[in-house]
Amino acid sequence: MRALLVVLSLGLLLGTPGVASASEFTLQGASQVSFTGKGPAGFKLVGTTGKLSLKDDGQSLTFTVPLDSLDTGIELRNRHMKEKYLETARFPQAVLVVKRGELLVPAQGETKSGQAKGLLTLHGETREVVLHYSAERAAAQTTKVTSRVKVNFKDFGVAVPSYMGITVKPDIDVDVSFEITQA
């Protein structure tokens, strides 16, 4: 569940404000999507995946995370998350769409930070979310992006995870990091 949120956060960092048909963005290298849920007495539940895809149609960036790829480090917890909460057989992916005009793209040697609105589809529900991001362009064509989005599972019809008396709060942090290149 939490990994889905992370994937959505990643999509916000790749657009150029006011430039609808700028060069196409593609993912390069390893990506990291993670979610963190918190519970009582300092309990933390973290799930991660390195699977993230990007589609750039010149107007919007679409980020997709296959939810079956999420890993919490415990097989039983993975199964519960995928079968009981995220229902990945019915809802196999999380998708975030961000309009390019919402995003700031740094020039070479610059870092830009901001927030952007996007549409997140999770568990069959689509809601507007706000992403907070930072993008750093070290090389001429390569930009490193990190982002965070807060998602409430209840807003997407996802049951709040609970096991053996430990219940995770419905607000989940999703963090995404990746590198993109401009063609």
N, CA, C and O of each residue as an XYZ file, in Angstrom:
732
protein
N       0.834     -1.187      0.000
C       0.000      0.000      0.000
C       0.874      1.244      0.000
O       0.659      2.179     -0.772
N       1.837      1.232      0.861
C       2.676      2.412      1.023
C       3.547      2.622     -0.193
O       3.839      3.758     -0.568
N       3.962      1.535     -0.808
C       4.823      1.642     -1.982
C       4.082      2.336     -3.109
O       4.683      3.073     -3.890
N       2.820      2.111     -3.195
C       2.026      2.750     -4.229
C       2.116      4.250     -4.107
O       2.245      4.950     -5.111
N       2.051      4.742     -2.920
C       2.117      6.176     -2.691
C       3.451      6.743     -3.116
O       3.530      7.849     -3.650
N       4.479      5.992     -2.881
C       5.809      6.460     -3.220
C       5.941      6.630     -4.708
O       6.533      7.600     -5.180
N       5.413      5.727     -5.422
C       5.518      5.786     -6.872
C       4.859      7.036     -7.402
O       5.357      7.638     -8.353
N       3.791      7.426     -6.833
C       3.088      8.607     -7.288
C       3.910      9.857     -7.086
O       3.847     10.782     -7.896
N       4.666      9.894     -6.036
C       5.484     11.060     -5.724
C       6.536     11.318     -6.780
O       6.878     12.474     -7.028
N       7.047     10.306     -7.395
C       8.150     10.433     -8.338
C       7.790     11.199     -9.576
O       8.644     11.881    -10.142
N       6.590     11.115    -10.007
C       6.210     11.708    -11.268
C       6.217     13.206    -11.305
O       6.194     13.778    -12.395
N       6.246     13.862    -10.200
C       6.090     15.305    -10.201
C       7.346     16.075    -10.567
O       7.270     17.281    -10.802
N       8.462     15.442    -10.623
C       9.716     16.162    -10.729
C      10.231     16.336    -12.141
O      11.338     16.847    -12.314
N       9.499     15.944    -13.145
C      10.098     15.862    -14.459
C       9.641     16.875    -15.486
O      10.120     16.811    -16.618
N       8.764     17.792    -15.184
C       8.231     18.658    -16.219
C       8.933     19.988    -16.302
O       9.698     20.367    -15.415
N       8.662     20.685    -17.374
C       9.212     22.020    -17.559
C       8.052     22.991    -17.613
O       7.202     22.864    -18.494
N       7.979     23.964    -16.700
C       6.842     24.865    -16.682
C       6.709     25.615    -17.986
O       7.680     26.149    -18.521
N       5.478     25.645    -18.492
C       5.183     26.427    -19.678
C       5.705     25.842    -20.970
O       5.572     26.474    -22.019
N       6.294     24.656    -20.936
C       6.821     24.049    -22.157
C       6.106     22.730    -22.366
O       6.450     21.725    -21.746
N       5.104     22.733    -23.244
C       4.284     21.548    -23.425
C       4.968     20.480    -24.262
O       4.731     19.292    -24.044
N       5.796     20.862    -25.196
C       6.374     19.842    -26.067
C       7.895     19.862    -26.017
O       8.556     19.695    -27.042
N       8.448     20.066    -24.832
C       9.902     20.039    -24.666
C      10.399     18.628    -24.944
O       9.605     17.719    -25.188
N      11.715     18.451    -24.905
C      12.261     17.136    -25.180
C      11.683     16.100    -24.238
O      11.256     16.404    -23.124
N      11.682     14.878    -24.715
C      11.087     13.773    -23.973
C      11.991     13.349    -22.824
O      13.213     13.302    -22.961
N      11.362     13.040    -21.680
C      12.082     12.540    -20.518
C      12.027     11.018    -20.509
O      11.006     10.422    -20.851
N      13.138     10.393    -20.113
C      13.171      8.949    -19.924
C      13.907      8.656    -18.624
O      14.791      9.408    -18.213
N      13.528      7.550    -17.980
C      14.209      7.136    -16.761
C      15.577      6.583    -17.112
O      15.762      5.969    -18.163
N      16.531      6.806    -16.224
C      17.880      6.298    -16.420
C      18.345      5.706    -15.102
O      18.096      6.286    -14.045
N      19.007      4.574    -15.145
C      19.562      3.992    -13.921
C      18.489      3.468    -12.985
O      17.345      3.238    -13.378
N      18.890      3.286    -11.734
C      18.008      2.702    -10.728
C      17.037      3.738    -10.173
O      17.380      4.907     -9.995
N      15.832      3.283     -9.909
C      14.800      4.096     -9.262
C      14.481      3.458     -7.919
O      14.682      2.257     -7.737
N      13.988      4.249     -6.985
C      13.602      3.726     -5.679
C      12.269      4.331     -5.281
O      12.117      5.552     -5.248
N      11.312      3.478     -4.983
C      10.010      3.903     -4.490
C       9.832      3.243     -3.129
O      10.037      2.038     -2.981
N       9.449      4.044     -2.136
C       9.231      3.463     -0.812
C       8.029      4.116     -0.151
O       7.669      5.258     -0.438
N       7.429      3.352      0.738
C       6.332      3.899      1.522
C       6.653      3.640      2.981
O       7.305      2.654      3.327
N       6.187      4.535      3.826
C       6.381      4.369      5.265
C       5.055      4.618      5.958
O       4.435      5.671      5.806
N       4.642      3.631      6.717
C       3.459      3.746      7.555
C       3.904      3.706      9.003
O       4.868      3.024      9.351
N       3.204      4.434      9.833
C       3.566      4.489     11.246
C       2.423      3.964     12.098
O       1.247      4.094     11.755
N       2.804      3.371     13.210
C       1.824      2.824     14.128
C       2.148      3.209     15.551
O       2.891      4.162     15.785
N       1.597      2.477     16.511
C       1.804      2.804     17.922
C       3.235      2.514     18.384
O       3.926      1.669     17.816
N       3.659      3.226     19.414
C       4.938      2.995     20.097
C       6.138      3.020     19.153
O       7.082      2.249     19.324
N       6.100      3.899     18.165
C       7.233      4.037     17.258
C       7.311      2.990     16.166
O       8.302      2.940     15.438
N       6.291      2.148     16.030
C       6.290      1.118     14.984
C       6.313      1.776     13.605
O       5.589      2.739     13.353
N       7.153      1.244     12.717
C       7.243      1.711     11.334
C       7.141      0.528     10.402
O       7.733     -0.524     10.643
N       6.396      0.704      9.352
C       6.287     -0.299      8.301
C       6.808      0.346      7.029
O       6.285      1.366      6.581
N       7.841     -0.253      6.448
C       8.457      0.304      5.246
C       8.417     -0.747      4.145
O       8.739     -1.914      4.371
N       8.023     -0.323      2.966
C       8.023     -1.189      1.789
C       8.736     -0.488      0.652
O       8.667      0.735      0.530
N       9.419     -1.255     -0.180
C      10.184     -0.650     -1.271
C      10.062     -1.442     -2.560
O       9.708     -2.621     -2.562
N      10.363     -0.763     -3.648
C      10.502     -1.400     -4.952
C      11.431     -0.545     -5.807
O      11.528      0.668     -5.620
N      12.090     -1.175     -6.718
C      12.923     -0.468     -7.681
C      12.248     -0.377     -9.032
O      12.837      0.102    -10.001
N      11.001     -0.841     -9.094
C      10.292     -0.875    -10.373
C       9.422      0.365    -10.536
O       8.473      0.590     -9.785
N       9.771      1.147    -11.523
C       9.049      2.379    -11.831
C       9.173      2.586    -13.332
O      10.253      2.415    -13.898
N       8.079      2.950    -13.973
C       8.160      3.277    -15.398
C       7.621      4.674    -15.619
O       6.833      5.184    -14.822
N       8.054      5.289    -16.711
C       7.682      6.655    -17.055
C       7.264      6.709    -18.516
O       7.934      6.165    -19.393
N       6.141      7.377    -18.758
C       5.685      7.665    -20.117
C       5.529      9.175    -20.215
O       4.877      9.794    -19.374
N       6.126      9.763    -21.239
C       6.082     11.205    -21.465
C       5.417     11.435    -22.813
O       5.974     11.083    -23.853
N       4.212     12.032    -22.799
C       3.508     12.290    -24.061
C       3.662     13.737    -24.528
O       2.991     14.162    -25.467
N       4.550     14.496    -23.869
C       4.770     15.888    -24.233
C       3.895     16.855    -23.446
O       4.244     18.028    -23.317
N       2.784     16.396    -22.924
C       1.874     17.207    -22.111
C       1.919     16.815    -20.643
O       1.855     17.660    -19.750
N       2.031     15.501    -20.415
C       1.987     14.957    -19.059
C       3.035     13.865    -18.904
O       3.458     13.236    -19.874
N       3.440     13.661    -17.660
C       4.310     12.555    -17.298
C       3.465     11.556    -16.525
O       2.758     11.918    -15.585
N       3.548     10.288    -16.934
C       2.785      9.240    -16.277
C       3.766      8.250    -15.661
O       4.548      7.611    -16.364
N       3.712      8.134    -14.337
C       4.565      7.205    -13.594
C       3.721      6.017    -13.152
O       2.610      6.181    -12.648
N       4.262      4.826    -13.349
C       3.538      3.605    -12.998
C       4.426      2.721    -12.129
O       5.607      2.521    -12.412
N       3.819      2.197    -11.061
C       4.511      1.274    -10.161
C       3.694     -0.005    -10.085
O       2.523      0.028     -9.706
N       4.310     -1.146    -10.447
C       3.613     -2.424    -10.279
C       3.593     -2.796     -8.796
O       4.642     -3.001     -8.186
N       2.406     -2.881     -8.229
C       2.284     -3.071     -6.784
C       2.749     -4.442     -6.308
O       3.115     -4.593     -5.142
N       2.742     -5.440     -7.182
C       3.245     -6.762     -6.795
C       4.740     -6.753     -6.539
O       5.275     -7.710     -5.978
N       5.425     -5.690     -6.940
C       6.873     -5.630     -6.747
C       7.265     -5.055     -5.378
O       8.450     -5.027     -5.044
N       6.305     -4.606     -4.595
C       6.602     -4.034     -3.269
C       7.101     -5.119     -2.308
O       6.598     -6.242     -2.300
N       8.085     -4.761     -1.514
C       8.657     -5.700     -0.556
C       8.833     -5.013      0.793
O       9.456     -3.955      0.884
N       8.277     -5.622      1.841
C       8.400     -5.090      3.197
C       9.467     -5.806      4.005
O       9.722     -5.445      5.154
N      10.090     -6.813      3.418
C      11.124     -7.573      4.113
C      10.619     -8.805      4.828
O      11.419     -9.598      5.325
N       9.299     -8.988      4.893
C       8.709    -10.166      5.539
C       7.664    -10.746      4.587
O       6.700    -10.066      4.233
N       7.849    -11.986      4.177
C       6.981    -12.593      3.163
C       5.501    -12.602      3.569
O       4.647    -12.288      2.740
N       5.177    -12.949      4.809
C       3.779    -12.972      5.248
C       3.178    -11.572      5.173
O       2.037    -11.409      4.739
N       3.923    -10.579      5.584
C       3.435     -9.193      5.519
C       3.245     -8.762      4.065
O       2.275     -8.075      3.742
N       4.170     -9.163      3.184
C       4.023     -8.867      1.755
C       2.718     -9.451      1.217
O       1.969     -8.776      0.511
N       2.455    -10.714      1.561
C       1.236    -11.376      1.073
C      -0.014    -10.662      1.584
O      -0.948    -10.426      0.818
N      -0.035    -10.324      2.848
C      -1.198     -9.610      3.405
C      -1.378     -8.266      2.709
O      -2.496     -7.900      2.344
N      -0.287     -7.529      2.524
C      -0.362     -6.212      1.894
C      -0.931     -6.333      0.474
O      -1.802     -5.558      0.080
N      -0.438     -7.295     -0.274
C      -0.839     -7.434     -1.676
C      -2.236     -8.038     -1.834
O      -3.013     -7.592     -2.677
N      -2.553     -9.047     -1.027
C      -3.841     -9.740     -1.179
C      -4.983     -9.067     -0.425
O      -6.074     -8.902     -0.970
N      -4.741     -8.681      0.812
C      -5.818     -8.171      1.672
C      -6.046     -6.673      1.539
O      -7.191     -6.220      1.545
N      -4.968     -5.895      1.420
C      -5.107     -4.439      1.456
C      -5.061     -3.806      0.060
O      -6.006     -3.126     -0.339
N      -3.997     -4.019     -0.666
C      -3.888     -3.410     -2.000
C      -4.680     -4.164     -3.060
O      -5.013     -3.599     -4.101
N      -4.982     -5.425     -2.807
C      -5.740     -6.260     -3.745
C      -5.136     -6.180     -5.153
O      -5.800     -5.794     -6.115
N      -3.858     -6.557     -5.241
C      -3.125     -6.387     -6.493
C      -3.642     -7.253     -7.638
O      -3.353     -6.959     -8.798
N      -4.392     -8.302     -7.349
C      -4.996     -9.091     -8.434
C      -6.026     -8.244     -9.186
O      -6.165     -8.381    -10.401
N      -6.746     -7.377     -8.482
C      -7.745     -6.490     -9.096
C      -7.158     -5.141     -9.492
O      -7.566     -4.554    -10.494
N      -6.197     -4.648     -8.705
C      -5.619     -3.321     -8.917
C      -4.088     -3.455     -8.952
O      -3.421     -3.157     -7.962
N      -3.532     -3.902    -10.086
C      -2.121     -4.281    -10.134
C      -1.106     -3.148    -10.082
O       0.079     -3.404     -9.864
N      -1.528     -1.910    -10.273
C      -0.545     -0.836    -10.320
C      -1.085      0.450     -9.723
O      -2.292      0.658     -9.595
N      -0.141      1.299     -9.366
C      -0.454      2.665     -8.953
C       0.062      3.564    -10.071
O       1.147      3.339    -10.608
N      -0.719      4.580    -10.418
C      -0.367      5.451    -11.538
C      -0.506      6.900    -11.105
O      -1.522      7.300    -10.537
N       0.535      7.683    -11.382
C       0.531      9.113    -11.088
C       0.726      9.865    -12.395
O       1.651      9.582    -13.156
N      -0.157     10.828    -12.648
C      -0.065     11.657    -13.852
C       0.119     13.106    -13.417
O      -0.663     13.644    -12.634
N       1.180     13.725    -13.949
C       1.490     15.109    -13.621
C       1.661     15.881    -14.923
O       2.395     15.452    -15.813
N       0.986     17.017    -15.032
C       1.156     17.875    -16.210
C       2.539     18.505    -16.156
O       2.991     18.950    -15.101
N       3.204     18.536    -17.301
C       4.562     19.065    -17.356
C       4.625     20.513    -16.886
O       5.617     20.919    -16.281
N       3.594     21.290    -17.151
C       3.568     22.689    -16.756
C       3.558     22.903    -15.253
O       3.780     24.024    -14.795
N       3.306     21.852    -14.469
C       3.305     21.925    -13.003
C       4.718     21.870    -12.435
O       4.919     22.171    -11.258
N       5.694     21.491    -13.246
C       7.021     21.153    -12.744
C       8.089     22.160    -13.126
O       8.027     22.788    -14.182
N       9.064     22.301    -12.251
C      10.232     23.146    -12.500
C      11.408     22.246    -12.847
O      11.711     21.304    -12.115
N      12.071     22.534    -13.963
C      13.232     21.753    -14.370
C      14.468     22.643    -14.267
O      14.517     23.711    -14.877
N      15.454     22.211    -13.506
C      16.638     23.045    -13.322
C      17.553     23.059    -14.543
O      17.585     22.112    -15.329
N      18.285     24.143    -14.678
C      19.341     24.219    -15.686
C      20.552     23.459    -15.143
O      20.603     23.133    -13.957
N      21.515     23.182    -16.005
C      22.710     22.464    -15.569
C      23.377     23.199    -14.409
O      23.587     24.411    -14.459
N      23.707     22.432    -13.354
C      24.335     23.004    -12.171
C      23.365     23.586    -11.162
O      23.792     24.090    -10.123
N      22.077     23.530    -11.438
C      21.046     24.089    -10.555
C      20.271     22.996     -9.833
O      20.249     21.838    -10.248
N      19.637     23.403     -8.741
C      18.668     22.572     -8.034
C      17.390     23.381     -7.903
O      17.430     24.556     -7.538
N      16.266     22.765     -8.195
C      14.958     23.415     -8.040
C      14.110     22.551     -7.125
O      14.149     21.323     -7.195
N      13.344     23.208     -6.268
C      12.413     22.518     -5.381
C      11.046     23.154     -5.543
O      10.931     24.330     -5.885
N      10.029     22.377     -5.298
C       8.685     22.915     -5.400
C       7.647     21.881     -5.036
O       7.945     20.828     -4.472
N       6.432     22.216     -5.373
C       5.333     21.274     -5.205
C       4.490     21.323     -6.454
O       4.433     22.336     -7.152
N       3.838     20.212     -6.723
C       3.015     20.107     -7.922
C       1.800     19.252     -7.614
O       1.824     18.408     -6.718
N       0.745     19.483     -8.365
C      -0.455     18.664     -8.244
C      -0.408     17.580     -9.302
O       0.076     17.790    -10.414
N      -0.916     16.428     -8.936
C      -0.996     15.317     -9.870
C      -2.229     14.493     -9.562
O      -2.867     14.669     -8.524
N      -2.559     13.591    -10.474
C      -3.676     12.669    -10.267
C      -3.112     11.282    -10.005
O      -2.402     10.713    -10.834
N      -3.445     10.750     -8.831
C      -2.987      9.423     -8.435
C      -4.150      8.452     -8.524
O      -5.238      8.700     -8.005
N      -3.889      7.338     -9.198
C      -4.881      6.273     -9.252
C      -4.330      5.099     -8.469
O      -3.266      4.561     -8.774
N      -5.090      4.714     -7.446
C      -4.712      3.615     -6.560
C      -5.976      2.894     -6.137
O      -6.972      3.520     -5.775
N      -5.928      1.581     -6.187
C      -7.049      0.769     -5.710
C      -8.344      1.139     -6.437
O      -9.430      1.071     -5.862
N      -8.214      1.533     -7.713
C      -9.384      1.855     -8.523
C      -9.959      3.245     -8.319
O     -10.962      3.596     -8.940
N      -9.343      4.035     -7.463
C      -9.796      5.400     -7.178
C      -8.754      6.394     -7.670
O      -7.553      6.146     -7.564
N      -9.218      7.526     -8.213
C      -8.317      8.582     -8.670
C      -8.583      9.827     -7.849
O      -9.721     10.282     -7.736
N      -7.515     10.375     -7.276
C      -7.604     11.570     -6.439
C      -6.448     12.497     -6.763
O      -5.380     12.060     -7.192
N      -6.680     13.788     -6.550
C      -5.598     14.762     -6.702
C      -4.694     14.668     -5.472
O      -5.169     14.558     -4.342
N      -3.382     14.713     -5.715
C      -2.399     14.714     -4.639
C      -1.413     15.854     -4.886
O      -1.281     16.352     -6.004
N      -0.731     16.250     -3.827
C       0.295     17.292     -3.930
C       1.642     16.642     -3.652
O       1.829     15.979     -2.632
N       2.572     16.841     -4.570
C       3.910     16.287     -4.441
C       4.886     17.392     -4.075
O       4.796     18.508     -4.585
N       5.801     17.080     -3.206
C       6.900     17.976     -2.860
C       8.155     17.352     -3.455
O       8.409     16.164     -3.255
N       8.934     18.132     -4.176
C      10.062     17.548     -4.881
C      11.278     18.460     -4.911
O      11.204     19.661     -4.654
N      12.397     17.832     -5.235
C      13.652     18.529     -5.473
C      14.293     17.873     -6.686
O      14.351     16.647     -6.781
N      14.774     18.693     -7.612
C      15.409     18.194     -8.829
C      16.762     18.871     -8.980
O      16.867     20.096     -8.920
N      17.796     18.058     -9.177
C      19.157     18.570     -9.307
C      19.743     18.108    -10.637
O      19.808     16.912    -10.919
N      20.165     19.074    -11.447
C      20.769     18.729    -12.737
C      22.267     18.960    -12.636
O      22.739     20.096    -12.658
N      23.006     17.861    -12.526
C      24.463     17.938    -12.444
C      25.076     17.895    -13.840
O      25.986     18.664    -14.150
N      24.573     16.994    -14.678
C      25.086     16.834    -16.036
C      24.133     17.503    -17.017
O      22.999     17.837    -16.670
N      24.599     17.693    -18.227
C      23.805     18.411    -19.233
C      22.427     17.804    -19.454
O      21.450     18.543    -19.570
N      22.320     16.504    -19.513
C      21.044     15.871    -19.828
C      20.450     15.049    -18.677
O      19.373     14.476    -18.839
N      21.114     14.977    -17.531
C      20.666     14.109    -16.445
C      20.208     14.923    -15.235
O      20.905     15.831    -14.783
N      19.030     14.583    -14.723
C      18.472     15.251    -13.554
C      18.123     14.208    -12.500
O      17.453     13.220    -12.801
N      18.575     14.423    -11.262
C      18.232     13.561    -10.134
C      17.030     14.172     -9.436
O      17.014     15.363     -9.125
N      16.027     13.343     -9.194
C      14.787     13.820     -8.591
C      14.470     13.015     -7.340
O      14.608     11.791     -7.316
N      14.044     13.725     -6.303
C      13.493     13.090     -5.110
C      12.152     13.750     -4.836
O      11.983     14.951     -5.046
N      11.210     12.958     -4.370
C       9.890     13.533     -4.109
C       9.217     12.805     -2.956
O       9.583     11.684     -2.600
N       8.227     13.471     -2.386
C       7.433     12.886     -1.300
C       5.989     13.309     -1.484
O       5.692     14.451     -1.835
N       5.117     12.380     -1.244
C       3.685     12.659     -1.245
C       3.091     11.949     -0.033
O       3.497     10.843      0.325
N       2.138     12.603      0.578
C       1.411     11.992      1.691
C       0.082     11.507      1.140
O      -0.627     12.240      0.449
N      -0.245     10.259      1.456
C      -1.480      9.653      0.958
C      -2.235      9.055      2.138
O      -1.645      8.463      3.041
N      -3.534      9.223      2.110
C      -4.383      8.616      3.123
C      -5.090      7.436      2.471
O      -5.856      7.615      1.524
N      -4.837      6.231      2.974
C      -5.429      5.027      2.378
C      -6.949      5.096      2.303
O      -7.552      4.604      1.349
N      -7.556      5.697      3.294
C      -9.021      5.767      3.310
C      -9.553      6.529      2.101
O     -10.630      6.208      1.599
N      -8.808      7.542      1.619
C      -9.231      8.309      0.449
C      -9.298      7.447     -0.812
O      -9.990      7.793     -1.769
N      -8.574      6.320     -0.808
C      -8.513      5.448     -1.982
C      -9.234      4.124     -1.755
O      -9.108      3.200     -2.559
N      -9.989      4.031     -0.665
C     -10.750      2.819     -0.396
C      -9.896      1.634      0.021
O     -10.332      0.489     -0.100
N      -8.688      1.885      0.508
C      -7.798      0.822      0.976
C      -8.005      0.656      2.476
O      -7.956      1.629      3.228
N      -8.237     -0.578      2.904
C      -8.395     -0.842      4.330
C      -7.089     -0.509      5.053
O      -6.000     -0.727      4.521
N      -7.212      0.013      6.254
C      -6.028      0.360      7.040
C      -5.406     -0.938      7.555
O      -6.086     -1.735      8.201
N      -4.114     -1.156      7.272
C      -3.446     -2.392      7.687
C      -3.432     -2.570      9.206
O      -3.116     -1.649      9.960
N      -3.784     -3.780      9.624
C      -3.787     -4.115     11.038
C      -3.466     -5.597     11.170
O      -4.015     -6.426     10.445
N      -2.571     -5.925     12.104
C      -2.201     -7.319     12.302
C      -1.811     -7.520     13.763
O      -0.962     -6.802     14.291
N      -2.424     -8.481     14.397
C      -2.138     -8.841     15.783
C      -2.167     -7.628     16.710
O      -1.288     -7.470     17.558
N      -3.165     -6.783     16.550
C      -3.358     -5.641     17.426
C      -2.553     -4.406     17.075
O      -2.681     -3.382     17.746
N      -1.727     -4.473     16.043
C      -0.955     -3.302     15.615
C      -1.590     -2.757     14.346
O      -1.645     -3.433     13.319
N      -2.068     -1.527     14.434
C      -2.735     -0.892     13.309
C      -1.898      0.281     12.826
O      -1.470      1.129     13.609
N      -1.677      0.307     11.532
C      -0.921      1.390     10.914
C      -1.863      2.567     10.701
O      -3.022      2.381     10.331
N      -1.367      3.774     10.934
C      -2.181      4.960     10.680
C      -2.486      5.054      9.188
O      -1.669      4.625      8.374
N      -3.645      5.606      8.805
C      -4.023      5.648      7.388
C      -3.171      6.592      6.537
O      -3.154      6.463      5.313
N      -2.462      7.543      7.167
C      -1.608      8.467      6.414
C      -0.255      7.820      6.161
O       0.442      7.422      7.094
N       0.104      7.720      4.897
C       1.321      7.049      4.466
C       2.208      8.050      3.728
O       1.716      8.862      2.945
N       3.516      7.990      3.979
C       4.485      8.791      3.231
C       5.040      7.935      2.104
O       5.455      6.796      2.319
N       5.043      8.489      0.915
C       5.612      7.804     -0.238
C       6.775      8.650     -0.738
O       6.616      9.834     -1.036
N       7.936      8.032     -0.824
C       9.147      8.708     -1.280
C       9.629      8.039     -2.563
O       9.623      6.814     -2.684
N      10.043      8.862     -3.506
C      10.504      8.344     -4.789
C      11.785      9.071     -5.173
O      11.896     10.287     -5.012
N      12.733      8.326     -5.672
C      13.952      8.929     -6.210
C      14.293      8.247     -7.519
O      14.129      7.036     -7.668
N      14.770      9.041     -8.468
C      15.098      8.514     -9.781
C      15.943      9.523    -10.535
O      16.086     10.673    -10.118
N      16.494      9.082    -11.637
C      17.215      9.967    -12.551
C      16.515      9.935    -13.890
O      16.040      8.892    -14.337
N      16.457     11.106    -14.529
C      15.866     11.188    -15.858
C      16.857     11.855    -16.804
O      17.741     12.608    -16.394
N      16.676     11.551    -18.075
C      17.439     12.223    -19.115
C      16.459     12.851    -20.085
O      15.322     12.398    -20.215
N      16.897     13.878    -20.752
C      16.097     14.536    -21.776
C      16.659     14.164    -23.133
O      17.855     14.302    -23.385
N      15.782     13.693    -24.000
C      16.216     13.322    -25.353
C      16.149     14.532    -26.261
O      16.473     14.435    -27.445
